[in-house]
Amino acid sequence: MSQAAEEGAVTGSVDEPETAGLQRLAPVTPAPAHHPEVIEPGHIEPGRALALVDFSPPSVGMAEKLIRMAYRMGVPGSMLGAPMSKKARTRLLATVSNTLPGNRAAGTAIRAGHFLVHGAKTPVAQVDYAGAQRVTPPLEKVVHSFSWLTDLEACASREQAAPVAERILTAWLQANPKPPAKPGKGPAWSLGNTGARIANWLAHAPLILSGDKALRLRALAHIADTARWLDRHVTHAEDGLAEVAGWCGIVAAGLLLPDGRPRRLYGEAGLIKALGELMGDDGGVLARSPLAQMEAIALLVRLRNCYQATRRDAPTSVERVIELLVPPLLALTHGDGSLGSWQGGWAVSAEDVDGLVKASGVRTRPLRDVRQWGYQRVTAHKSILQFDTAPPPMPAHARFGCASTLAFEMSHGAHRLIVNCGGAASGGGLVPVRLEQGLRATAAHSTLTLDDANSTAILIGGMIGSGVTEVALDRKTLPQEKGSAATRLEASHNGYAARYGLIHQRILLLRDDGSELRGEDLLLPSGRKGKRGMVGFAIRFHLGPEVDVNLAADGQGAGLSLPDGSHWQFRSGAESGEVTVEDSLWVDGQGRPQATQQLVIQGMVSRGGGTFGWLLKKMN
């Protein structure tokens, strides 16, 4: 596409005939002259290798290296720490000051006798803490990781909250008197939940260890047993984030329990290695999930609080990782400060994001080009564009992998205009579990689908299958008249090449004043010759919950109104197909489903390829 054509695509008026304005985004050949960067699953491996080199265990002397090695081989910490002394009784060496924000509503619900998870209430008295009677995954995580202690602390004083916490802890210990022989024996003994549970117990010890002496001794003994269990099994975690949680629990126990120096040295080395395998060069976790990004930050901030409680500085490598994790997370925030809906996540509220970032102590700006993590961000005056430009996460990293490649979200000011459904990870609250796979599908994202098929196969258990293996990406700024500019994003993926012989290419052009987004979806033959026949296509634009939509009389567009009084016009090219409105679903900042609508352009296209242009323009 020529420079003049690109400039014309940005400056064209919506009052012109629709086809004239949209055709200025001319088709692009399958092999662009500028050779866009190709992002594929293997591309992240150099980032992991660099992370392992950059983040090494804390520098220690030869004696401490020998202690670390001996502890790793199974020599008890008491023998290594003070071999000639009497074994110290189990107690806590310090009280941790929690800096992480809790959910006051969830904490209040616990005081009233209910676990409140994504809008769904479950009576505390009816929970089977042994795990024989399975509950929904979100509730399992809240109950067995004891993350609810942070919520309880946020809504009440210690005197009010401690009796509630002790009752639940007593019931949990009765159901789980000792660690099992191997991990995975029920949700209570997954590595992720176990590591988080130890860290939460130690961080909120005043809520569970300040009352009955018998309960305190029993809980301390259980913490010690669980820490030894983690020592043996932490490397068998279910995924990278769970392993990091396990190592955080080990280090926290090493800091706060007697004779813990060998365990701390052992845990620090394992933690830094696990962090290097969790994230890429740009700081994005390999799961590509903003929820996983937030969880990683929270784990490390809680661990840093444990260091501070013992008057130690956290290792420089841990501080460096926290600094790297925050900017990619901010790249997925919209104008109101809440998150975009990507890879199973939902529109996490600005309050939750701000609270976590403040607790991290990192002051930074969002990254605009998080290339390894796979997202592009464009800020244009009041408008923010987020674009998924990478394959879905590898199965080893995915908890709720989504087939969202080449989907986008757009907000204007505090309001979302185009969204993805999101919320697969909240299935089991008010979002039914049966909808999880549907919310992970390509059709649940604002992008193109062929034959109602996913661009990458969606499997059960949060896993993904074959599909997109590489994405070509090019980003540049185009100068415009009167000193203005526009950002042009061009990306393509091969998810439909094997089945339909077609490459999906998407071009997005956003003016720097945020008033106009021009898009073009192209289907290009993946081989020298296009296949014969036709295939159905659909281009979906899921609308934000506050958007009021009215179809145009000619069936080629729609008017979109936002609560701030702004009015937007959506137009489809003459050859793209008729625009219709269908029902949709959007998961809000608390993980609750909201009924919304979506614009859909659909029809049949030749297997030899096709081009579909569209325009989103602010009218006032």
C-alpha positions in Angstrom: 0.0 0.0 0.0 1.5 3.4 -1.0 2.1 6.2 1.4 -0.5 8.4 -0.4 -3.1 5.6 -0.1 -2.3 5.2 3.6 -2.6 8.9 4.3 -5.9 9.0 2.4 -7.2 6.2 4.5 -6.8 8.3 7.6 -8.1 11.6 6.2 -11.1 10.4 4.4 -14.5 11.7 5.6 -17.3 9.5 6.7 -19.7 11.7 4.7 -18.2 10.3 1.5 -19.8 7.2 -0.1 -18.9 4.3 2.2 -17.1 2.3 -0.5 -14.9 5.3 -1.5 -13.6 5.8 1.9 -13.1 2.2 2.8 -11.4 1.2 -0.4 -8.5 3.4 0.4 -7.2 0.6 2.5 -5.9 -1.3 -0.5 -5.3 -5.0 -0.3 -1.8 -6.0 0.8 0.1 -8.8 -0.8 1.0 -11.9 1.2 4.7 -11.0 1.2 5.0 -7.3 2.2 8.2 -5.6 1.1 8.9 -4.4 4.7 9.1 -8.0 6.0 7.1 -7.7 9.2 8.5 -9.4 12.3 7.2 -12.9 12.7 6.1 -13.9 16.3 5.7 -17.6 16.9 5.8 -19.8 20.0 9.5 -20.6 19.7 10.2 -16.9 19.5 9.9 -16.5 23.3 12.6 -19.1 24.1 15.5 -16.6 23.7 13.6 -14.3 26.2 13.5 -17.1 28.7 17.2 -17.8 28.3 18.0 -14.2 28.8 15.8 -14.1 31.9 17.8 -17.0 33.3 21.0 -15.2 32.7 19.9 -11.8 33.9 18.3 -13.1 37.1 20.7 -15.2 39.1 20.3 -16.3 42.7 21.5 -13.9 45.4 25.3 -13.8 45.7 26.4 -15.8 48.7 29.7 -17.1 50.1 31.1 -20.6 49.8 29.7 -21.6 53.2 26.2 -20.6 52.3 26.5 -22.4 49.0 27.4 -25.5 50.8 24.4 -25.0 53.2 22.1 -24.6 50.2 23.5 -27.7 48.5 23.2 -29.8 51.7 19.6 -28.6 52.3 18.7 -29.5 48.7 20.1 -33.0 49.3 17.8 -33.4 52.4 19.9 -32.4 55.4 17.5 -30.9 58.0 17.7 -27.2 58.4 18.1 -27.5 62.2 21.3 -29.5 61.7 22.7 -27.1 59.2 21.7 -24.0 61.2 22.7 -25.0 64.7 24.0 -28.6 64.8 25.0 -28.5 68.5 22.0 -26.7 69.8 18.6 -28.0 71.1 16.0 -27.9 68.4 14.1 -24.7 68.5 10.3 -24.8 69.1 8.1 -23.8 66.2 7.1 -20.2 66.4 6.9 -17.1 64.2 10.0 -14.8 64.3 8.1 -11.7 63.1 4.8 -10.2 62.3 4.2 -9.3 58.7 2.5 -6.0 57.7 0.3 -6.7 54.7 0.3 -4.0 52.0 -1.9 -5.8 49.4 -5.5 -4.6 49.0 -8.4 -6.8 49.8 -12.0 -6.9 48.7 -14.1 -5.4 51.4 -17.4 -6.8 50.0 -15.9 -10.3 49.9 -14.6 -9.9 53.5 -18.0 -8.6 54.7 -19.6 -11.7 53.1 -17.2 -14.0 55.0 -18.2 -12.3 58.3 -21.8 -13.0 57.4 -21.1 -16.6 56.7 -20.5 -16.8 52.9 -17.7 -17.0 50.5 -18.4 -14.4 47.8 -16.6 -15.3 44.5 -17.5 -13.5 41.3 -20.9 -12.6 42.5 -21.8 -16.1 43.7 -22.3 -16.8 47.4 -21.5 -20.2 49.0 -22.2 -20.8 52.7 -19.0 -21.3 54.7 -20.6 -24.1 56.6 -21.4 -26.1 53.4 -17.9 -26.1 51.9 -16.2 -29.6 51.9 -12.7 -28.6 52.8 -11.4 -32.1 52.2 -12.2 -31.7 48.5 -14.0 -35.0 48.1 -17.1 -33.0 47.0 -15.6 -30.8 44.3 -16.7 -27.1 44.0 -16.0 -24.7 41.2 -12.4 -23.8 40.4 -12.6 -20.1 41.5 -14.1 -21.1 44.9 -11.5 -23.9 45.3 -8.7 -21.4 44.8 -10.1 -18.8 47.2 -10.8 -21.5 49.9 -7.6 -23.5 49.8 -5.2 -20.7 49.1 -6.7 -18.7 52.0 -6.6 -15.6 49.9 -9.8 -14.7 51.6 -7.7 -13.7 54.7 -6.7 -10.5 52.8 -10.4 -9.7 52.2 -11.3 -10.3 55.8 -8.5 -8.1 57.0 -9.7 -5.3 54.7 -13.2 -5.1 56.2 -12.8 -5.5 60.0 -10.4 -5.1 62.9 -8.3 -7.9 64.2 -10.6 -8.5 67.1 -13.6 -8.8 64.8 -12.0 -10.8 62.1 -9.8 -13.3 64.1 -12.7 -15.5 65.4 -14.1 -15.9 61.9 -10.7 -16.8 60.5 -10.0 -19.3 63.3 -13.4 -21.1 62.8 -12.6 -21.6 59.1 -9.0 -22.6 59.8 -10.2 -25.2 62.4 -12.6 -26.7 59.9 -9.9 -26.8 57.2 -7.3 -28.4 59.5 -9.8 -31.1 60.6 -10.4 -32.0 56.9 -6.7 -31.8 56.0 -4.7 -33.0 59.1 -1.4 -33.6 57.2 0.0 -33.3 53.7 -0.5 -36.3 51.4 2.2 -38.4 50.0 2.1 -36.7 46.6 0.8 -33.3 45.2 -2.6 -33.1 43.5 -4.6 -35.1 46.1 -7.5 -32.7 45.9 -7.5 -29.0 45.3 -6.0 -28.3 48.8 -2.8 -29.9 47.8 -2.1 -28.4 44.4 1.3 -26.7 44.5 -0.1 -23.3 43.6 -2.7 -23.4 46.4 -0.3 -24.9 48.9 2.4 -22.3 48.3 -0.1 -19.4 48.4 -1.7 -20.8 51.6 1.6 -20.9 53.5 2.4 -17.3 52.4 -1.1 -16.1 53.4 -1.0 -17.9 56.8 2.4 -16.3 57.6 1.4 -12.9 56.2 -1.9 -12.9 58.2 -0.7 -14.7 61.3 -2.5 -12.3 63.7 -5.8 -13.4 62.3 -5.3 -17.2 62.8 -2.6 -17.5 65.6 -3.6 -14.9 68.2 -6.4 -16.8 69.9 -6.7 -20.4 71.2 -3.3 -21.8 72.2 -4.1 -25.3 71.0 -5.1 -24.1 67.6 -2.0 -21.9 67.4 0.3 -24.9 68.1 -1.6 -27.1 65.7 -1.4 -24.5 62.9 2.3 -23.8 63.5 3.0 -27.6 63.3 1.0 -27.8 60.1 2.9 -24.9 58.6 6.2 -26.6 59.4 5.0 -29.9 57.9 3.7 -28.2 54.8 7.0 -26.3 54.3 8.9 -29.6 54.4 6.4 -31.1 51.9 6.9 -28.1 49.6 10.7 -28.6 49.8 10.3 -32.1 48.3 7.6 -31.5 45.7 7.8 -27.8 44.5 9.4 -28.8 41.2 6.4 -30.9 40.3 4.0 -27.9 40.1 1.1 -27.9 37.7 2.5 -24.8 35.8 5.1 -22.1 36.1 3.0 -19.7 38.1 2.1 -22.5 40.6 5.9 -23.3 41.0 6.6 -19.6 41.7 3.8 -19.7 44.4 5.4 -22.8 45.9 8.9 -21.2 46.0 7.4 -18.1 47.6 5.9 -20.3 50.3 9.2 -21.9 50.9 11.1 -18.6 51.2 8.5 -17.1 53.5 8.7 -20.1 55.8 12.5 -19.8 55.7 12.3 -16.2 56.7 9.7 -16.5 59.5 10.3 -20.0 61.1 13.2 -20.9 63.3 16.3 -22.5 61.8 15.1 -21.2 58.5 18.3 -19.9 56.9 19.1 -23.1 54.9 15.5 -23.2 53.6 15.6 -19.5 52.7 18.9 -20.0 50.8 17.5 -23.0 49.0 14.2 -21.2 48.2 15.7 -18.1 46.9 17.8 -20.0 44.3 14.7 -22.0 43.2 12.5 -18.9 43.1 14.8 -16.9 40.9 15.1 -19.8 38.5 11.3 -20.3 38.4 10.8 -16.6 37.7 13.2 -16.7 34.8 11.1 -19.5 33.3 7.8 -17.7 34.0 8.3 -14.5 31.9 9.9 -13.2 28.7 12.2 -10.3 28.1 9.5 -7.6 28.2 8.2 -8.8 31.6 5.0 -10.5 30.4 4.3 -13.9 31.8 4.3 -16.7 29.2 0.6 -17.5 30.0 -0.1 -14.1 28.3 -2.8 -13.6 30.9 -3.3 -10.3 32.8 -4.7 -12.3 35.7 -1.5 -14.4 35.9 0.5 -11.2 35.7 -1.4 -9.8 38.7 -1.0 -13.0 40.6 2.7 -13.0 40.0 3.1 -9.4 41.3 0.9 -10.2 44.3 3.0 -13.2 45.3 6.3 -11.3 45.1 4.9 -8.2 47.0 3.7 -10.5 49.8 7.1 -12.2 49.9 8.8 -8.8 50.0 6.6 -8.0 53.0 8.0 -11.1 54.7 11.5 -9.9 54.1 10.7 -6.5 55.5 9.2 -8.0 58.6 12.5 -9.7 59.4 14.4 -6.5 58.6 16.0 -7.9 55.5 16.0 -6.5 52.0 14.4 -8.7 49.3 17.0 -10.0 46.8 17.8 -7.5 44.0 16.5 -10.0 41.5 13.1 -10.2 43.1 12.8 -6.4 43.1 13.9 -6.3 39.5 11.2 -8.8 38.5 8.5 -6.8 40.2 9.7 -3.7 38.2 9.5 -5.7 35.0 6.0 -7.2 35.7 4.2 -3.9 36.2 4.6 -2.1 32.8 3.2 -4.9 30.7 0.2 -5.1 33.0 -0.5 -1.4 32.6 -0.3 -1.8 28.8 -3.7 -3.6 29.0 -5.5 -0.9 31.0 -8.2 1.2 29.3 -9.0 4.9 29.9 -10.9 4.2 33.2 -7.9 2.2 34.5 -9.5 -1.2 34.3 -8.1 -4.1 32.3 -8.9 -5.4 28.9 -10.4 -8.9 28.6 -7.7 -11.2 27.4 -6.7 -14.9 27.9 -9.4 -15.8 30.3 -9.3 -12.5 32.2 -12.1 -10.1 32.7 -12.3 -6.3 33.0 -10.6 -6.2 36.4 -11.5 -2.9 38.1 -9.3 0.2 38.2 -9.4 0.0 42.0 -8.0 -3.5 42.1 -5.3 -2.7 39.5 -4.3 0.6 41.3 -4.2 -1.1 44.7 -1.8 -3.8 43.4 0.4 -1.3 41.6 0.7 0.9 44.7 1.6 -2.1 46.8 4.3 -3.0 44.3 5.9 0.5 44.7 6.7 0.7 41.0 6.0 4.0 39.3 6.1 3.6 35.6 4.1 4.1 32.4 2.4 1.4 30.3 4.4 -0.3 27.6 2.9 0.4 24.1 4.7 -2.4 22.3 4.8 -5.6 24.4 6.0 -7.7 21.5 6.9 -10.9 23.2 3.9 -10.9 25.5 2.0 -10.3 22.3 0.0 -7.1 22.7 0.1 -3.7 21.0 -1.2 -0.6 22.7 -2.0 2.7 20.9 -3.0 5.8 22.9 -4.6 8.5 20.8 -6.0 11.4 22.8 -9.0 9.9 24.7 -9.0 6.6 22.7 -7.0 3.5 23.6 -6.6 0.6 21.3 -5.4 -2.9 22.4 -4.5 -5.5 19.8 -3.6 -9.2 20.2 -0.7 -9.9 17.9 0.7 -13.2 19.0 -0.2 -16.9 19.0 -2.1 -18.2 22.1 0.1 -19.3 25.0 1.8 -22.7 24.8 -0.2 -25.5 26.5 2.4 -25.8 29.3 1.7 -22.2 30.4 -2.0 -21.8 29.7 -4.6 -22.1 32.4 -7.4 -20.6 30.2 -5.8 -20.2 26.8 -8.0 -18.3 24.3 -8.1 -18.3 20.5 -8.0 -14.5 20.4 -5.3 -13.8 17.8 -5.9 -10.5 15.9 -8.8 -9.5 18.2 -8.8 -5.9 19.4 -10.5 -3.7 22.1 -11.1 0.0 22.0 -12.2 2.5 24.6 -12.9 6.2 24.5 -12.4 8.1 27.8 -13.9 6.1 30.6 -16.1 4.0 28.3 -15.5 0.8 26.4 -16.5 0.9 22.8 -15.3 -2.5 21.4 -14.5 -5.4 23.8 -14.0 -9.1 24.1 -16.4 -11.2 26.1 -13.6 -12.3 28.6 -14.2 -14.1 31.9 -13.4 -17.7 31.1 -11.4 -17.9 34.3 -14.4 -16.7 36.3 -16.5 -19.7 35.3 -18.1 -21.1 38.4 -19.2 -17.8 39.9 -22.2 -16.2 38.3 -20.7 -17.2 34.9 -21.7 -20.9 34.5 -18.8 -23.3 34.1 -20.4 -24.7 30.9 -19.7 -21.3 29.2 -15.9 -21.5 29.8 -15.0 -23.0 26.5 -17.3 -20.7 24.6 -15.7 -17.6 26.3 -12.3 -18.9 25.1 -13.5 -19.3 21.5 -12.5 -17.0 18.6 -16.2 -15.9 18.3 -16.1 -14.5 21.8 -13.5 -12.0 20.6 -13.6 -9.0 18.3 -12.0 -10.5 15.3 -12.8 -12.6 12.2 -13.8 -16.3 12.2 -14.2 -18.8 9.3 -16.9 -21.4 9.2 -17.6 -20.8 12.9 -14.3 -22.5 13.7 -11.7 -21.3 16.2 -8.4 -20.0 14.8 -6.7 -22.2 17.5 -8.4 -25.4 18.8 -9.9 -25.0 22.3 -9.6 -28.0 24.5 -11.0 -28.9 27.9 -9.1 -28.2 31.1 -8.0 -24.8 29.9 -5.7 -26.3 27.3 -5.3 -25.3 23.6 -4.5 -27.3 20.6 -3.3 -26.7 17.0 -4.0 -23.6 15.1 -2.0 -20.3 15.0 1.7 -21.0 15.1 3.1 -17.7 13.9 2.0 -14.1 13.6 3.6 -11.5 11.3 3.5 -8.0 12.7 4.4 -4.5 11.5 3.9 -1.2 13.4 4.6 2.3 12.1 3.6 5.9 12.5 2.3 7.7 9.3 2.7 11.4 9.1 -0.5 13.2 8.1 -1.5 16.7 7.0 -1.2 19.7 9.3 1.4 17.9 11.5 -0.9 15.1 12.6 -0.1 11.4 12.5 -1.7 8.0 12.6 -0.6 4.6 13.9 -0.8 1.7 11.5 -0.8 -1.9 12.8 -0.6 -4.7 10.3 -0.7 -8.4 11.5 -1.5 -11.8 10.1 -1.9 -15.3 11.4 -1.9 -18.8 9.9 -4.6 -20.3 12.1 -6.9 -21.1 9.2 -4.2 -22.1 6.7 -4.3 -25.8 7.2 -8.1 -26.2 7.1 -9.1 -23.6 4.6 -5.9 -22.5 2.8 -6.3 -18.9 4.0 -4.2 -16.4 5.9 -6.1 -13.8 8.0 -4.5 -10.4 7.8 -5.8 -7.4 9.7 -4.8 -3.7 9.3 -5.8 -1.1 11.9 -5.2 2.6 11.3 -5.9 4.9 14.3 -5.7 8.7 14.0 -3.7 10.4 16.7 -6.7 12.4 17.8 -8.5 9.1 18.5 -11.5 10.0 16.4 -11.2 7.4 13.7 -10.3 3.8 13.4 -10.2 2.3 9.9 -9.9 -1.4 9.6 -9.4 -4.0 6.9 -9.6 -7.8 7.2 -8.1 -9.7 4.4 -8.2 -13.4 3.6 -5.2 -14.3 1.5 -4.3 -17.7 -0.1 -1.7 -19.5 1.9 -0.3 -21.2 -1.2 0.4 -20.1 -4.8 -3.1 -21.0 -5.9 -6.3 -20.4 -4.0 -8.6 -23.3 -3.3 -11.9 -23.6 -5.0 -15.3 -23.2 -3.3 -16.7 -20.9 -0.7 -16.5 -20.7 3.1 -18.6 -18.7 5.6 -17.0 -15.8 7.5 -18.1 -13.6 10.3 -16.4 -10.4 11.7 -17.5 -9.7 15.2 -17.4 -6.4 17.1 -18.5 -7.0 20.7 -19.8 -3.8 22.1 -19.2 -2.3 25.6 -21.9 -2.6 28.2 -22.8 1.1 28.0 -23.0 1.3 24.2 -26.5 2.1 22.7 -26.7 0.8 19.2 -29.0 1.6 16.3 -28.7 0.0 12.9 -28.5 2.2 9.8 -31.4 2.0 7.3 -29.2 0.7 4.5 -27.9 -2.2 6.6 -24.3 -1.2 6.0 -23.6 0.4 9.4 -24.8 1.4 12.8 -24.8 4.4 15.2 -23.2 3.9 18.6 -23.8 6.2 21.5 -21.8 6.4 24.7 -22.9 7.8 28.1 -20.5 10.8 27.8 -22.6 12.1 24.9 -20.2 11.0 22.1 -21.7 9.4 19.0 -19.8 7.0 16.8 -20.7 5.7 13.4 -19.7 2.2 12.3 -19.7 1.5 8.5 -19.0 -1.6 6.5 -17.6 -1.6 3.0 -20.1 -2.3 0.2 -18.5 -5.7 -0.6 -18.1 -6.6 3.1 -21.6 -7.7 3.7 -24.6 -6.6 5.7 -24.2 -5.4 9.4 -26.5 -7.1 11.9 -26.9 -6.9 15.7 -26.7 -10.0 17.8 -26.8 -10.7 21.6 -23.5 -11.0 23.4 -22.0 -11.3 26.9 -19.4 -9.3 28.7 -17.8 -10.2 32.1 -17.5 -7.1 34.3 -14.8 -6.0 36.8 -16.0 -8.4 39.5 -16.2 -11.4 37.2 -20.0 -11.2 36.7 -21.8 -11.6 33.3 -23.5 -8.7 31.7 -25.9 -8.9 28.7 -24.5 -6.9 25.8 -24.7 -6.7 22.0 -22.4 -7.2 19.1 -22.1 -6.0 15.5 -21.6 -8.8 13.0 -20.6 -8.7 9.4 -21.0 -12.1 7.8 -21.4 -13.9 4.5 -19.6 -16.2 2.1 -16.2 -15.7 0.7 -14.2 -17.4 -2.0 -11.4 -19.7 -0.9 -9.3 -17.7 -3.3 -9.5 -14.8 -0.8 -11.4 -11.6 0.0 -11.1 -8.1 1.5 -13.5 -6.6 4.0 -13.1 -2.9 5.0 -14.8 -1.1 7.9 -14.8 2.2 9.6 -15.4 3.4 13.2 -15.6 7.2 13.4 -16.5 9.7 16.1 -19.1 12.1 14.8 -19.1 14.9 17.4 
